[in-house]
Amino acid sequence: MAGSGKAHLRPAGEVLVQVEDLVVEFPAAKKRTVKAVSGISLDVKAGETLGLVGESGCGKSTVARSLIQLPPPKSGSVVLDGVELTELSERELRTHRTGLQMIFQDPISSLNPRRRVADVIAEPLRVWGPHDENEQAEIVDRMLHAVGLDPEVARDKRPHEFSGGQCQRISIARSLVLGPRVLICDEPVSALDVSVQAQILNLLRDLKAEYGLTLVFIAHDLAVVKNVSDRVAVMYLGKLCEVAEPDKLFSDAAHPYTALLLESIPEPDPAVAIDVSMDQAGEIPSSIDPPSGCRFRTRCTQASERCADEEPQMREVSAGHYVACHHPLVAVAG
């Protein structure tokens, strides 16, 4: 898996967001370096939802934050509607970044506990306008109503007076107030109860249709990703391993790591025997010193000497289905 290549990228004129060769690294103790993201390339069409999945620590959230240049990548390209964000000045970046907004994983800690909900949502308007307070209040009320909250009840309260699901609705309202084109959802439902998760997912679906949004949706729950995504990208240890439409990915996983993720989904049946073969998968290697060649080879039953010596490149195994693996689980087309 863990490979490079751009075979899965579509022509630049067809996509709203295009990321190429994205590299993000962080300093670690003893002058070492955490290689959080190592050469990721992906794209998203306007109106599309890209699902980004993988184990904890694989770099999903780092990719999301790098799209909005927080932190800026060490190298690589991030293009939003034809504009290269990595080459902009700080002033120019602030202007263009209004088209990219983010929903964070923890809805409660992402809101200022000292401020009223109306002030939290209106803060972007105070920076970018409109600056008329009455007009701002109208926009805030409209956003609260759009996310299913009563403005009369919610606007003067503070975040601690709301449940986790309600706080996530407030976060969504704040992210939409400037009319962004792209909404980055960093595990927006993982901290919520299952019933509340469904409500937030339905809300995002409705808002996407109403406001013409493009989504980058990060999650651990593969069932959620399948239901909300138009295209799914699977990450492992800072690399992409497989890209496909969700139905194709779930029915014909081509990469051993994707198959491992799918096999790990628990079945809600107490009579089903526990699959102990998952224990053989082992632990994720360190991102400070990742394996040579294919980064998944230390946990892969298909690994060969080639996997240690040569990094696999992304290639098409069927129409719209791409994998970075020397030994894919499905036959390669052509």
SULURTA-V977053 format. One record per pair of residues at least 12 apart in sequence whose C-alpha atoms are under 10 Angstrom apart, sorted by the first residue. I is the first residue (numbers start at 1). J is the second residue. Records with the same first field share a line. If there is no record, write none. Layout:
BEGIN
I: J, J
END
This chain:
BEGIN
1: 234, 235, 236, 237, 239, 240, 241, 242, 254, 255, 256, 257, 258, 293, 294, 295, 296, 297, 300, 307, 311, 312, 313, 314, 323, 324, 325, 326, 327, 328
2: 38, 39, 40, 234, 235, 236, 237, 238, 239, 240, 241, 242, 255, 257, 291, 293, 294, 295, 296, 297, 311, 312, 313, 314, 323, 324, 325
3: 38, 39, 40, 235, 236, 238, 239, 240, 241, 242, 293, 294, 295, 296, 310, 311, 312, 313, 314, 323, 324, 325, 326
4: 21, 38, 39, 40, 41, 239, 240, 241, 294, 311, 312, 313, 314, 315, 323, 324, 325
5: 20, 21, 39, 40, 41, 240, 311, 312, 313, 314, 315, 323, 324
6: 20, 21, 40, 41, 42, 313, 314, 315, 322
7: 41, 42, 313, 314, 315, 316, 322, 323, 324
8: 41, 42, 43, 242, 243, 244, 314, 315, 316, 320, 321, 322, 323
9: 41, 42, 43, 44, 243, 314, 322
10: 42, 43, 44, 45
11: 43
12: 43, 45, 79, 81, 82
13: 45, 81, 82
14: 43, 44, 45, 46, 81
15: 43, 44, 45, 46, 47, 48, 79, 80, 81, 82
16: 43, 44, 45, 46, 47, 48, 79, 80, 81, 82, 83, 181, 182, 214
17: 42, 43, 44, 45, 46, 67, 78, 79, 80, 81, 82, 83, 84, 182, 214, 216
18: 41, 42, 43, 44, 45, 67, 77, 78, 79, 80, 81, 82, 83, 84
19: 39, 40, 41, 42, 43, 44, 63, 66, 67, 76, 77, 78, 79, 80, 84
20: 39, 40, 41, 42, 43, 75, 76, 77, 78, 79
21: 37, 38, 39, 40, 41, 42, 73, 75, 76, 77, 78
22: 37, 38, 39, 40, 41, 42, 63, 66, 67, 72, 73, 74, 75, 76, 77, 78, 238, 239
23: 35, 36, 37, 38, 39, 40, 41, 62, 63, 66, 72, 73, 74, 75, 76, 77, 238, 239
24: 36, 37, 38, 39, 40, 59, 62, 63, 66, 71, 72, 73, 74, 75, 76, 238
25: 37, 38, 62, 71, 72, 73, 74, 75, 287, 288
26: 71, 74, 288
27: 288
28: 288
32: 288, 289
33: 287, 288, 289
34: 286, 287, 288, 289, 290
35: 59, 237, 238, 286, 287, 288, 289, 290
36: 57, 58, 59, 60, 61, 62, 63, 237, 238, 239, 287, 288
37: 58, 59, 60, 62, 63, 66, 73, 74, 235, 236, 237, 238, 239, 240, 287
38: 59, 74, 75, 76, 237, 238, 239, 240, 287
39: 75, 76, 238, 239, 240
40: 59, 63, 76, 77, 235, 238, 239, 240, 241
41: 76, 77, 78, 239, 240
42: 78, 233, 240, 243
43: 78, 79, 80, 216, 231, 233
44: 80, 182, 214, 215, 216, 230, 231
45: 81, 214, 215, 230, 231
46: 81, 181, 182, 212, 213, 214, 215
47: 181, 182, 208, 209, 211, 212, 213, 214, 215, 230
48: 182, 208, 212, 213, 214, 215, 216, 228, 229, 230, 231
49: 182, 183, 184, 205, 208, 213, 214, 215, 216, 217, 225, 228, 229, 230, 231, 232
50: 184, 214, 215, 216, 217, 218, 225, 228, 229, 230, 231, 232, 233, 243, 245, 246
51: 185, 215, 216, 217, 218, 219, 222, 224, 225, 226, 227, 228, 229, 230, 231, 232, 233, 234, 243, 245, 246
52: 64, 185, 186, 187, 216, 217, 218, 219, 220, 222, 225, 229, 231, 232, 233, 234, 235, 240, 243
53: 187, 217, 218, 219, 220, 221, 222, 225, 232, 233, 234, 235, 236, 240, 258, 261
54: 218, 219, 220, 221, 222, 233, 234, 235, 236, 237, 238, 240, 241, 257, 258, 261
55: 219, 220, 234, 235, 236, 237, 261, 284
56: 219, 220, 236, 237, 284
57: 235, 236, 237, 238, 284, 286, 287
58: 234, 235, 236, 237, 238, 239, 240, 284, 287
59: 235, 236, 237, 238, 239, 287
60: 186, 187, 217, 218, 219, 220, 234, 235, 236, 237, 238, 239
61: 104, 105, 184, 185, 186, 187, 218, 219
62: 186, 238
63: 218, 238
64: 102, 184, 185, 186, 216, 217, 218
65: 102, 184, 186
66: 78, 86
67: 79, 80, 85, 86, 97, 100, 101, 102, 184
68: 80, 85, 86, 93, 94, 96, 97, 98, 99, 100, 101, 102, 184
69: 85, 86, 93, 97
72: 85, 86
73: 86
74: 86
80: 96, 97, 99, 100, 181, 182
81: 96, 99, 181
83: 96
84: 96
85: 97
95: 128
96: 180
97: 180, 182
98: 124, 128, 175, 176, 177, 178, 179, 180, 181, 182
99: 176, 178, 179, 180, 181, 182, 183
100: 175, 176, 178, 179, 180, 181, 182, 183, 184, 214, 215
101: 172, 174, 175, 176, 177, 178, 179, 180, 181, 182, 183, 184, 185, 215
102: 171, 172, 174, 175, 176, 180, 182, 183, 184, 185, 186, 188, 215, 216
103: 168, 169, 171, 172, 173, 174, 175, 176, 183, 184, 185, 186, 187, 188, 217
104: 168, 171, 172, 184, 185, 186, 187, 188, 189
105: 168, 185, 186, 187, 188, 189, 190, 191, 192, 218, 219
106: 164, 167, 168, 171, 186, 187, 188, 189, 190, 191, 192
107: 159, 163, 164, 165, 166, 167, 168, 169, 170, 171, 172, 188, 189, 191, 192
108: 159, 160, 162, 163, 164, 165, 166, 167, 168, 170, 171, 191
109: 159, 160, 164, 167
110: 159, 167, 168, 171
111: 158, 159, 160, 167, 168, 170, 171, 174
112: 158, 159, 160
113: 158, 159, 160, 161
114: 158, 159, 160
115: 156, 157, 158, 159
116: 154, 155, 156, 157, 158, 159
117: 140, 144, 151, 154, 155, 156, 157, 158, 159, 167, 170, 171, 174
118: 136, 137, 139, 140, 141, 144, 151, 154, 155, 156, 157, 158, 170, 174
119: 136, 137, 140, 155, 156, 158, 174
120: 140, 155, 158, 159, 170, 171, 173, 174
121: 136, 137, 139, 140, 141, 143, 144, 155, 170, 171, 172, 173, 174, 175, 176, 177, 178
122: 136, 137, 139, 140, 141, 173, 174, 177, 178
123: 136, 140, 174, 177
124: 136, 174, 175, 176, 177, 178
125: 137, 139, 140, 174, 177, 178
128: 178
129: 178
130: 178
136: 177
137: 151, 155
138: 151
139: 177, 178
140: 155, 173, 174, 177
141: 154, 155, 173
142: 173, 177
143: 169, 170, 172, 173, 174, 175, 176, 177
144: 169, 170, 172, 173, 174, 177
145: 173
146: 169, 172, 173, 176, 203, 206, 207, 210
147: 166, 168, 169, 170, 171, 172, 173, 176, 200, 203, 204, 206, 207
148: 166, 169, 170, 173, 199, 203
149: 166, 169, 170, 173
154: 166, 170
155: 170
163: 192
164: 189, 191, 192, 193, 196
165: 188, 189, 191, 192, 193, 195, 196, 197, 199, 200
166: 196, 200
168: 188, 189, 191, 192, 196, 200
169: 199, 200, 203, 204
171: 188
172: 185, 188, 200, 203, 204, 207
176: 207, 211, 213
179: 211, 212, 213
180: 211, 212, 213, 214
181: 208, 211, 212, 213, 214, 215
182: 208, 212, 213, 214, 215, 216
183: 204, 208, 213, 214, 215, 216, 217
184: 214, 215, 216, 217, 218
185: 204, 215, 216, 217, 218, 219
186: 216, 217, 218, 219
187: 217, 218, 219, 220, 221
188: 200, 201, 217, 218, 219
189: 201, 218, 219, 220, 221, 224
190: 218, 219, 220, 221
197: 224
198: 224
201: 224, 227, 228
202: 228
204: 228
205: 228
215: 228, 229, 230
216: 229, 231, 232
217: 229, 232
218: 232, 233
220: 261
221: 261, 265
222: 246, 250, 261, 262, 264, 265
223: 246, 250, 262, 265
225: 246
226: 245, 246, 247, 249, 250
227: 246, 247
228: 246
229: 245, 246, 247
230: 244, 245, 246, 247
231: 243, 244, 245, 246, 247, 248, 249, 320, 321
232: 244, 245, 246, 247, 248, 249, 321
233: 245, 246, 249, 258, 322, 323
234: 249, 255, 257, 258, 261, 323
235: 257, 258
236: 257, 258, 284, 295, 296
237: 284, 285, 286, 287, 290, 291, 295, 296
238: 287, 290, 295
239: 294, 295, 296, 324
240: 313, 314, 323, 324
241: 254, 255, 256, 257, 258, 294, 295, 296, 312, 313, 314, 322, 323, 324, 325
242: 254, 255, 256, 257, 258, 314, 315, 316, 321, 322, 323, 324, 325
243: 255, 314, 315, 316, 320, 321, 322, 323, 324
244: 316, 318, 319, 320, 321, 322, 323
245: 319, 320, 321, 322
246: 321
248: 318, 319, 320, 321
249: 262, 321, 322
250: 262
252: 321, 329, 330
253: 321, 323, 328, 329, 330
254: 317, 318, 321, 322, 323, 324, 325, 327, 328, 329, 330, 331, 332
255: 300, 302, 322, 323, 324, 325, 326, 327, 328, 329, 330
256: 296, 297, 299, 300, 301, 302, 303, 325, 327, 328, 329
257: 281, 296, 297, 299, 300, 325
258: 323
259: 329
260: 278, 281, 300
261: 278
263: 275, 277, 278
264: 278
280: 299, 300, 301
281: 298, 299, 300, 301
282: 298, 299, 300
283: 298, 299
284: 296, 298, 299
285: 298, 299
291: 307, 308
292: 307, 308, 309, 310, 311
293: 305, 306, 307, 308, 309, 310, 311, 312
294: 306, 307, 308, 309, 310, 311, 312, 313, 324, 325, 326
295: 307, 308, 311, 312
296: 308, 325
297: 325
302: 325, 326, 327, 328, 329
303: 325, 326, 327
304: 326, 327
306: 326, 327
307: 325, 326, 327
310: 326
311: 324, 325, 326
312: 324, 325, 326, 327
313: 325, 326
314: 326
315: 332, 333
316: 332, 333, 334
317: 329, 330, 331, 332, 333, 334
318: 330, 331, 332, 333, 334
319: 333
END
